[in-house]
């Protein structure tokens, strides 16, 4: 993968290369991932007080953290010319 000249200049100034954090490998992430559905089920069955929507959203957001496939929303549509219009084959 080619590095853009601006990115190369930033790396030279900072003197370090970016390394992605991997929260999904940490202990806290594992505990939350292993137990969140149980907590949610307990709230749904009125064993505990209902979870406010913002609490649920924060947990789900935390669990999505580090999952690269969920980090970017792709909003790109190919035109028939871009995709090589199959109807012309």
C-alpha positions, -999 to +999 in steps of 0.1 A: +000+000+000+014+034-010+018+060+017+006+095+008+033+121+011+014+140+039+011+108+059+048+101+055+057+136+067+035+131+098+053+098+106+087+115+102+077+143+126+061+121+152+087+094+149+062+066+154+039+044+133+002+042+141-007+009+157-043+001+161-055-005+196-071-039+200-098-035+227-114-067+216-084-086+230-086-070+265-100-085+297-127-058+301-140-063+266-142-101+272-161-096+304-186-072+288-190-094+257-195-125+278-221-109+301-239-082+283-266-105+268-273-120+302-277-085+317-300-075+288-321-107+293-324-100+330-337-065+323-361-078+296-375-104+321-379-078+348-354-095+371-336-062+373-347-026+364-349-020+326-318-007+310-321+028+297-316+030+260-284+051+263-269+024+285-277-003+260-264+019+232-231+025+251-226-012+257-233-021+221-210+008+209-182-005+232-186-040+218-184-027+183-152-008+192-123-024+174-143-044+150-131-029+118-160-041+097-184-021+119-163+010+121-170+024+086-203+029+069-198+024+032-221+045+011-209+038-024-230+026-053-216+015-086-232+027-117-237+001-144-206+015-162-185+011-131-196-024-125-194-035-161-231-038-169-238-075-169-269-070-191-246-063-220-228-096-219 
